[in-house]
């Protein structure tokens, strides 16, 4: 689906269409449906009231989708055997309910695989109202950041570099895919463990180190190995 056809679809279905798109993309646990990849160039084409409406609709749909994941976590309490990770995390969330609101907000406000946090929170039976509130606020932030990313990238590619639309949009999507894959490869289990055991700053440091490793160190290491093997064979 091209951005032009997606824009036509949005105009036809309006906010409801965006809400459904975000809901479906967020309701599947540990899904890699990268709806933000399409959302970024889409939001970059909207302005004023249409942009605000789109951000709110996407945030609402994402919130409803993650509530499905949360309820799945609550249903796990009925099972005799679930992962030790979920139970360990849920004990932490049960004892520290006030910081959980901030955690949910921060996780929702970042383009990261967040189900690893939400399912244990559901197991802990954290307040669904507090969860939904923090989640919605976070999704507004991440969607607004996505819009900012889309507008900035569009300005760079089209206004500064001078690329035509048929080249700038595919390039933007490619860059977004690379960033999405990189974020998906981060050791989020290690990030959570650092947050639980040492606090937010340690978790943030671990996250940045993991991102640096995924984006630069790992690809550079593979390139060096490939080049070394090529010269060795010769």
C-alpha positions as CSV (number, residue, x, y, z in Angstrom):
1,X,0.0,0.0,0.0
2,X,1.5,3.3,-1.1
3,X,1.4,6.5,1.0
4,X,-1.0,8.1,-1.5
5,X,-3.5,5.2,-1.2
6,X,-3.0,5.1,2.5
7,X,-3.8,8.8,2.7
8,X,-6.9,8.2,0.6
9,X,-7.9,5.4,3.0
10,X,-7.4,7.7,6.0
11,X,-9.6,10.4,4.4
12,X,-12.3,7.9,3.7
13,X,-12.2,6.2,7.2
14,X,-10.9,9.2,9.2
15,X,-9.9,8.7,12.8
16,X,-11.7,5.4,13.1
17,X,-9.6,3.9,10.4
18,X,-6.4,5.0,12.2
19,X,-7.7,3.7,15.5
20,X,-8.4,0.3,14.0
21,X,-5.0,0.2,12.3
22,X,-3.3,0.9,15.6
23,X,-5.5,-1.5,17.6
24,X,-4.9,-4.5,15.3
25,X,-1.1,-3.7,15.2
26,X,-0.8,-3.6,19.0
27,X,-3.3,-6.3,20.1
28,X,-1.0,-9.2,19.1
29,X,1.5,-10.0,21.9
30,X,5.1,-9.9,20.8
31,X,4.0,-9.1,17.3
32,X,6.5,-7.4,14.9
33,X,3.8,-5.6,13.0
34,X,5.7,-2.4,12.4
35,X,2.7,0.0,11.9
36,X,4.9,3.0,12.8
37,X,6.8,2.4,9.6
38,X,3.7,3.4,7.6
39,X,2.6,5.9,10.2
40,X,5.8,8.0,10.0
41,X,5.5,9.0,6.4
42,X,1.7,9.3,6.7
43,X,1.8,11.7,9.6
44,X,4.5,13.8,7.8
45,X,1.8,14.6,5.2
46,X,-0.8,15.8,7.7
47,X,-1.0,19.3,9.2
48,X,-3.0,21.2,11.9
49,X,-6.2,19.6,13.2
50,X,-5.8,16.5,10.9
51,X,-2.4,15.8,12.5
52,X,-3.7,16.2,16.1
53,X,-6.7,14.0,15.4
54,X,-4.5,11.4,13.8
55,X,-2.1,11.3,16.8
56,X,-5.0,11.0,19.3
57,X,-6.7,8.3,17.2
58,X,-3.5,6.2,16.8
59,X,-2.7,6.6,20.6
60,X,-6.2,5.5,21.5
61,X,-6.1,2.5,19.2
62,X,-2.6,1.5,20.5
63,X,-3.9,1.8,24.1
64,X,-6.9,-0.4,23.4
65,X,-4.6,-3.0,21.7
66,X,-2.2,-3.1,24.6
67,X,-5.1,-3.5,27.0
68,X,-5.8,-6.8,25.3
69,X,-2.2,-7.8,26.0
70,X,-2.6,-6.7,29.7
71,X,-5.8,-8.7,30.0
72,X,-4.0,-11.7,28.6
73,X,-1.4,-11.2,31.4
74,X,-4.2,-11.2,34.0
75,X,-5.6,-14.4,32.6
76,X,-2.2,-16.1,33.2
77,X,-2.8,-16.0,36.9
78,X,-5.3,-18.8,36.3
79,X,-2.6,-21.1,34.9
80,X,-0.6,-23.3,37.3
81,X,2.6,-23.0,35.3
82,X,3.7,-19.8,33.6
83,X,7.2,-18.5,32.9
84,X,9.4,-17.7,35.9
85,X,10.1,-14.3,34.2
86,X,6.4,-13.3,34.4
87,X,6.1,-14.3,38.0
88,X,9.4,-12.7,39.1
89,X,8.4,-9.4,37.3
90,X,4.8,-9.5,38.6
91,X,6.1,-9.7,42.3
92,X,8.1,-6.6,41.7
93,X,5.1,-4.8,40.1
94,X,2.9,-5.9,43.0
95,X,5.3,-4.4,45.6
96,X,6.1,-1.2,43.8
97,X,2.8,0.0,42.3
98,X,3.6,3.8,42.3
99,X,6.7,3.5,40.1
100,X,4.8,1.2,37.7
101,X,2.7,4.1,36.4
102,X,6.0,5.9,35.5
103,X,7.4,2.7,34.0
104,X,4.3,2.1,31.8
105,X,4.4,5.7,30.6
106,X,8.1,5.5,29.7
107,X,7.8,2.2,28.0
108,X,4.7,3.3,26.1
109,X,6.5,6.6,25.1
110,X,9.4,4.7,23.4
111,X,9.2,2.7,20.1
112,X,10.3,-0.6,21.8
113,X,8.7,-4.1,22.1
114,X,6.7,-3.3,25.3
115,X,4.7,-6.5,25.7
116,X,7.6,-7.9,27.8
117,X,6.6,-5.4,30.4
118,X,2.8,-5.4,30.1
119,X,2.2,-9.1,30.5
120,X,3.8,-9.3,33.9
121,X,2.0,-6.1,34.9
122,X,-1.2,-7.9,34.0
123,X,-0.2,-10.9,36.0
124,X,0.3,-8.6,39.0
125,X,-3.2,-7.3,38.6
126,X,-2.1,-3.7,38.5
127,X,-4.9,-1.2,38.4
128,X,-6.4,-1.3,34.9
129,X,-7.4,2.4,35.1
130,X,-3.9,3.5,36.1
131,X,-2.4,1.3,33.4
132,X,-4.7,2.6,30.7
133,X,-4.0,6.2,31.7
134,X,-0.2,5.9,31.7
135,X,-0.4,3.9,28.5
136,X,-2.5,6.4,26.6
137,X,-0.3,9.3,27.7
138,X,2.8,7.4,26.6
139,X,1.3,6.4,23.3
140,X,0.5,10.1,22.6
141,X,4.1,10.9,23.2
142,X,5.5,8.1,20.9
143,X,3.0,8.9,18.2
144,X,3.9,12.6,18.4
145,X,7.6,11.7,18.3
146,X,6.9,9.6,15.2
147,X,5.2,12.5,13.6
148,X,8.2,14.7,14.4
149,X,10.5,12.1,13.0
150,X,8.4,11.9,9.8
151,X,8.3,15.7,9.4
152,X,12.0,16.1,10.1
153,X,13.0,13.2,7.7
154,X,10.8,14.5,5.0
155,X,12.3,18.0,5.3
156,X,15.8,16.6,5.2
157,X,15.2,14.3,2.2
158,X,12.9,16.5,0.1
159,X,13.7,20.2,1.1
160,X,17.4,19.9,1.9
161,X,18.6,17.1,-0.3
162,X,15.9,17.7,-2.9
163,X,14.7,14.1,-3.5
164,X,11.4,13.6,-5.2
165,X,8.5,12.1,-3.2
166,X,8.8,8.7,-5.0
167,X,12.3,8.4,-3.7
168,X,12.0,10.1,-0.3
169,X,9.2,8.0,1.0
170,X,10.8,4.6,0.2
171,X,14.1,5.8,1.7
172,X,12.3,7.0,4.9
173,X,10.6,3.6,5.2
174,X,13.9,1.9,4.7
175,X,15.6,3.9,7.4
176,X,12.6,3.3,9.7
177,X,12.8,-0.5,9.1
178,X,16.5,-0.5,10.0
179,X,15.8,1.4,13.2
180,X,12.9,-0.9,14.0
181,X,14.9,-4.0,13.5
182,X,17.7,-2.6,15.6
183,X,15.4,-1.8,18.5
184,X,13.9,-5.3,18.2
185,X,17.3,-6.8,18.7
186,X,18.1,-5.0,21.9
187,X,18.3,-7.2,25.0
188,X,15.1,-5.9,26.6
189,X,15.2,-8.7,29.3
190,X,18.6,-7.2,30.4
191,X,17.1,-3.7,30.4
192,X,14.3,-4.8,32.6
193,X,16.6,-6.6,35.0
194,X,18.7,-3.5,35.3
195,X,15.7,-1.4,36.0
196,X,14.4,-3.8,38.7
197,X,17.7,-4.4,40.4
198,X,19.6,-1.1,40.0
199,X,17.2,1.6,38.8
200,X,16.3,3.7,35.8
201,X,19.7,5.2,35.0
202,X,21.4,1.7,34.9
203,X,18.6,0.5,32.7
204,X,19.0,3.5,30.4
205,X,22.8,3.0,30.2
206,X,22.3,-0.7,29.4
207,X,19.8,0.2,26.7
208,X,22.2,2.7,25.0
209,X,25.0,0.2,25.1
210,X,22.8,-2.4,23.5
211,X,21.6,0.0,20.8
212,X,25.2,1.0,20.1
213,X,26.2,-2.7,19.8
214,X,23.2,-3.5,17.5
215,X,23.6,-0.5,15.2
216,X,27.4,-0.2,14.9
217,X,29.5,-2.8,16.7
218,X,27.8,-6.0,15.6
219,X,27.5,-4.9,11.9
220,X,31.1,-3.7,11.9
221,X,32.3,-6.9,13.4
222,X,30.5,-9.0,10.8
223,X,32.0,-6.8,8.0
224,X,35.5,-7.3,9.4
225,X,35.0,-11.1,9.5
226,X,33.7,-11.2,6.0
227,X,36.6,-9.1,4.6
228,X,39.1,-11.2,6.6
229,X,37.7,-14.4,5.2
230,X,37.7,-13.0,1.7
231,X,41.4,-12.0,1.9
232,X,42.3,-15.3,3.7
233,X,40.8,-17.3,0.8
234,X,42.9,-15.4,-1.7
